[in-house]
Amino acid sequence: MKKCLFCKVSSLITAIGAINWGLIALFNFNLVTRFFGDMTTSARMIYALIGGLGVIVLMNVFRNCPLCQK
């Protein structure tokens, strides 16, 4: 099954978020706070974006994306 651009981008951003969590756990290094500051508005927006896309990626695990079907 061919993935749509939205699914590819959301999977990529979610993977980057997962890598960031790994960096936090292993090295106590947070990429988001490094580039955007500690809980600034932009950092919170990045966290919200990654969290929202993570939910979408998780939903696509259990059902087919309607955009990919076109």
C-alpha positions in Angstrom: 0.0 0.0 0.0 1.4 3.4 -1.0 1.5 6.0 1.8 0.1 9.5 1.2 2.3 12.6 1.9 0.4 13.4 5.1 1.1 9.9 6.5 4.8 10.1 5.6 5.2 13.5 7.1 3.3 12.7 10.3 5.3 9.4 10.7 8.6 11.3 10.2 7.7 14.0 12.8 6.5 11.4 15.2 9.7 9.4 14.8 11.7 12.6 15.5 9.7 13.1 18.7 10.5 9.5 19.7 14.2 10.1 19.0 14.0 13.2 21.2 12.5 11.1 24.1 15.3 8.6 23.6 17.9 11.4 23.9 16.2 12.7 27.1 16.2 9.2 28.6 19.8 8.3 27.7 21.6 11.6 27.8 19.3 14.1 29.5 19.4 16.1 26.3 16.2 17.7 24.9 16.3 18.9 21.3 13.2 20.9 21.6 14.4 22.9 24.6 17.8 23.3 23.0 16.3 25.1 20.0 13.1 26.6 21.3 13.7 27.2 25.0 12.2 25.6 28.1 8.4 25.6 27.8 8.2 28.7 25.6 5.1 29.1 23.4 7.0 27.8 20.4 8.2 24.7 22.4 4.7 24.0 23.6 3.4 24.2 20.0 6.1 21.7 18.9 5.1 19.3 21.7 1.4 19.7 20.8 2.2 19.1 17.1 4.2 15.9 17.8 1.6 14.7 20.3 -1.3 15.3 17.8 0.6 13.6 15.0 1.4 10.7 17.3 -2.3 10.1 17.9 -2.9 10.2 14.1 -0.1 7.7 13.5 -1.5 5.5 16.2 -5.0 5.6 14.7 -3.5 4.6 11.3 -2.0 1.5 12.9 -5.5 0.2 13.6 -7.3 1.5 10.5 -6.5 2.5 6.9 -5.9 6.2 6.2 -8.6 7.6 3.9 -6.0 9.8 2.2 -3.9 6.8 1.3 -6.8 5.1 -0.4 -7.1 7.8 -3.1 
